[in-house]
């Protein structure tokens, strides 16, 4: 046993001693990455620390990094005086339902483009991709008139349904579905599986990385969307977080500490989703449009 342990320690020491020191290039790259990371994180840290400051610390010159007194009442006032729970609940409802509907509609369209041969398929797909170049401001009034004629103004569905189908989501999911072998689908048809069963039981589970990418993008977009909810939600009870924060900033006396606290709480859910799903995001992007 002593000989084995001595031999193992000797091999470990030999491997450590034979390890090459880092080159100048790797040291410079690491230093550059650390510097860029600090550039990104320092404003975020300043923003979060400022949410615990009162008006005196926020208006101090020169600015202070740490608050003189940790004003935790900024967060309690957001819940008590400014109805943060209602705005947060509205954002959650719109984001979750809209993301689920977006995944359903986009995946069905992508399945048709990827696995069915029909006349005009390629032209229709190119037309779908061309919709990416049309900004929302160009079609905002026609969409609003359609939503108004359907009686969905000042409703959750008016904020959810109009953007359920996105060209980017169709493209990402379709590119991934092209990698699924056609023989797998043909064998399922021979075994008697219907088209919807093939879509739900075979294609959708295999397309999870692409669905994760579209889901993350949809959550980020819906959670931060401001213009469309501002037009549709005419009742304050339906305001989402971006709309509520903008209205607070438009008051005669802006409660900056409370606005900062509400802003910090609004970015935490999106940050957690990105942290826990970043592996699926990288995998999905690597196998779709950047393949």
C-alpha positions in Angstrom: 0.0 0.0 0.0 2.8 2.4 0.8 4.5 1.6 -2.5 1.3 2.3 -4.4 0.6 5.5 -2.6 4.2 6.7 -3.1 4.0 5.8 -6.8 0.6 7.6 -7.1 2.0 10.7 -5.4 5.1 10.6 -7.6 3.0 10.4 -10.8 0.8 13.3 -9.6 3.9 15.4 -8.9 5.4 14.5 -12.2 2.2 15.5 -14.1 2.1 18.8 -12.2 5.7 19.5 -12.8 5.4 18.7 -16.5 2.4 21.0 -17.0 3.3 23.9 -19.2 3.0 27.5 -17.7 0.3 29.6 -19.3 1.3 31.5 -22.4 1.3 35.2 -22.7 -1.6 35.0 -25.2 -3.8 33.0 -22.8 -3.0 35.4 -20.0 -4.0 38.4 -22.1 -7.2 36.7 -23.3 -8.2 35.9 -19.7 -7.4 39.4 -18.6 -9.5 40.8 -21.4 -12.4 38.6 -20.6 -12.2 39.5 -16.9 -12.1 43.2 -17.8 -15.1 42.9 -20.2 -17.0 41.0 -17.5 -16.4 43.8 -15.0 -17.6 46.3 -17.5 -20.9 44.4 -17.8 -21.4 43.6 -14.2 -20.4 46.9 -12.5 -23.5 48.8 -13.8 -25.7 45.9 -12.8 -24.2 45.8 -9.3 -24.6 49.6 -9.1 -28.2 49.3 -10.2 -29.0 46.7 -7.6 -27.3 48.5 -4.8 -29.1 51.7 -5.7 -32.4 50.0 -5.1 -31.5 50.0 -1.4 -30.8 53.7 -1.3 -33.0 56.6 -0.2 -33.5 59.8 -2.1 -30.6 61.4 -0.2 -28.1 58.8 -1.3 -29.4 58.7 -4.8 -28.9 62.5 -5.2 -25.6 62.6 -3.4 -22.7 64.2 -5.3 -20.2 62.5 -5.8 -22.3 59.3 -6.1 -21.9 56.7 -3.4 -21.5 53.0 -4.3 -22.9 51.6 -1.0 -26.0 53.1 0.6 -25.5 54.9 3.9 -28.6 53.2 5.2 -30.1 50.0 3.6 -33.6 51.2 2.8 -35.4 48.0 2.6 -38.7 49.9 2.8 -38.3 50.6 -1.0 -39.4 47.0 -1.6 -42.2 47.0 1.0 -43.6 50.2 -0.5 -43.6 48.5 -3.9 -45.9 45.9 -2.5 -48.1 48.1 -0.3 -48.5 51.4 -2.1 -47.9 50.6 -5.8 -49.6 47.2 -6.2 -46.5 45.4 -7.5 -48.2 42.0 -7.0 -50.9 42.8 -9.5 -48.5 44.1 -12.2 -46.2 41.1 -11.6 -49.2 38.7 -11.9 -50.3 40.3 -15.2 -46.8 39.9 -16.6 -46.6 36.3 -15.6 -50.0 35.5 -17.1 -49.3 37.2 -20.4 -45.8 35.7 -20.6 -46.7 32.1 -19.7 -49.8 31.8 -21.9 -48.2 33.7 -24.8 -45.1 31.5 -24.7 -47.2 28.3 -24.6 -49.3 29.5 -27.5 -46.2 30.6 -29.4 -44.6 27.2 -29.1 -47.7 25.4 -30.2 -48.4 27.6 -33.3 -44.7 27.9 -34.4 -44.0 24.2 -34.0 -47.0 23.2 -36.0 -46.0 25.6 -38.8 -42.4 24.4 -38.6 -43.5 20.7 -38.8 -45.5 21.4 -42.0 -42.5 23.3 -43.6 -40.0 20.6 -42.6 -41.8 17.3 -43.1 -44.5 17.9 -45.8 -43.9 18.4 -49.5 -46.6 20.6 -51.1 -46.8 23.0 -53.9 -45.5 26.5 -53.0 -43.9 25.3 -49.8 -40.6 27.0 -50.4 -42.2 30.3 -51.6 -44.5 30.4 -48.5 -41.5 29.8 -46.2 -39.5 32.6 -47.9 -42.6 34.8 -47.4 -42.7 33.9 -43.8 -39.1 34.8 -43.3 -39.6 38.1 -45.1 -42.0 39.1 -42.3 -39.0 39.5 -40.1 -38.0 42.6 -42.0 -41.4 44.3 -41.3 -41.2 46.4 -38.1 -44.1 46.4 -35.6 -44.7 50.1 -36.1 -45.7 49.6 -39.7 -48.5 47.1 -39.0 -49.4 48.4 -35.5 -52.6 50.3 -36.5 -54.0 47.4 -38.7 -53.4 44.9 -35.9 -55.0 47.2 -33.4 -58.1 47.6 -35.7 -58.4 43.8 -36.0 -58.1 43.3 -32.3 -60.6 46.1 -31.6 -63.1 44.6 -34.1 -62.8 41.3 -32.3 -63.6 42.9 -28.9 -60.2 42.0 -27.4 -59.1 45.5 -26.4 -58.5 45.8 -22.7 -58.2 42.0 -22.3 -55.4 39.5 -21.7 -56.1 37.8 -25.1 -55.6 41.1 -26.9 -52.1 41.2 -25.5 -51.4 37.5 -26.1 -52.9 36.4 -29.5 -51.6 38.9 -32.1 -48.0 37.8 -31.8 -48.5 34.1 -31.3 -46.9 33.2 -34.6 -43.4 34.6 -35.0 -41.2 34.1 -38.2 -38.1 33.7 -36.1 -39.6 30.9 -34.0 -40.9 29.1 -37.2 -37.4 29.3 -38.7 -35.5 28.0 -35.6 -37.8 25.1 -35.0 -38.1 24.2 -38.7 -34.3 24.1 -39.1 -34.0 21.7 -36.2 -36.8 19.5 -37.4 -35.0 19.1 -40.7 -32.4 17.1 -38.7 -35.0 14.5 -37.6 -34.8 11.5 -40.0 -37.7 11.1 -42.3 -37.4 7.3 -41.9 -38.5 7.7 -38.3 -41.7 9.4 -39.3 -42.4 6.9 -42.2 -42.0 4.0 -39.8 -44.5 5.6 -37.4 -46.9 6.0 -40.2 -46.5 2.3 -41.2 -47.2 1.3 -37.6 -50.5 3.2 -37.9 -49.7 6.5 -36.1 -51.7 9.5 -37.2 -50.1 12.8 -38.2 -51.0 14.6 -34.9 -49.6 11.6 -32.9 -46.4 11.7 -34.9 -46.2 15.5 -34.2 -46.9 15.2 -30.5 -45.2 11.9 -29.6 -42.2 11.8 -31.9 -41.3 15.2 -33.4 -41.9 17.4 -30.4 -39.8 15.4 -27.9 -36.9 15.3 -30.3 -37.2 19.1 -31.0 -36.8 20.1 -27.3 -33.6 22.1 -27.8 -35.2 24.3 -30.5 -38.3 24.7 -28.4 -36.2 25.8 -25.5 -34.5 28.5 -27.6 -37.9 29.8 -28.8 -39.3 29.7 -25.3 -36.4 31.7 -23.9 -36.7 34.3 -26.6 -40.5 34.5 -26.2 -40.2 34.9 -22.5 -37.7 37.7 -22.9 -39.7 39.5 -25.5 -43.1 39.1 -23.8 -41.8 40.1 -20.3 -40.1 43.2 -21.6 -42.8 44.2 -24.2 -44.1 47.7 -23.6 -45.7 49.2 -26.7 -48.4 46.6 -27.4 -49.6 46.2 -23.8 -49.7 50.0 -23.5 -52.1 50.2 -26.4 -54.3 47.2 -25.4 -54.4 47.6 -21.6 -56.6 50.6 -21.0 -57.4 49.6 -17.4 -54.8 49.9 -14.8 -55.7 46.4 -13.4 -54.3 44.9 -16.7 -51.0 46.8 -16.7 -47.8 44.7 -17.0 -44.6 45.6 -15.3 -43.0 47.7 -18.1 -46.2 49.7 -18.5 -46.5 50.3 -14.7 -42.8 51.3 -14.4 -43.2 53.8 -17.3 -46.2 55.4 -15.7 -44.4 55.7 -12.4 -41.6 57.5 -14.2 -44.1 59.9 -15.8 -45.5 61.1 -12.5 -44.9 64.7 -11.2 -42.9 63.4 -8.3 -41.1 60.2 -9.4 -40.5 57.7 -6.5 -37.0 56.7 -7.8 -36.2 54.3 -4.9 -39.4 52.4 -5.4 -38.9 52.3 -9.2 -35.4 50.9 -8.8 -36.7 48.2 -6.4 -39.5 47.2 -8.8 -37.0 47.1 -11.6 -34.7 44.8 -9.7 -37.6 42.4 -8.9 -38.7 42.5 -12.5 -35.4 41.3 -13.9 -34.9 38.4 -11.4 -37.4 35.9 -13.0 -35.8 36.4 -16.5 -32.3 36.1 -15.1 -33.2 32.8 -13.3 -34.8 31.4 -16.5 -31.7 32.2 -18.5 -29.3 30.7 -15.9 -31.2 27.4 -15.7 -31.8 27.1 -19.4 -28.6 28.4 -20.9 -27.4 24.9 -21.8 -30.6 24.3 -23.8 -30.2 27.7 -25.4 -26.6 27.0 -26.6 -27.5 23.5 -27.8 -30.5 24.7 -29.7 -28.7 27.5 -31.4 -25.8 25.2 -32.4 -28.2 22.8 -34.1 -30.5 25.2 -35.9 -29.7 28.4 -37.7 -25.9 28.2 -37.1 -25.6 24.5 -38.1 
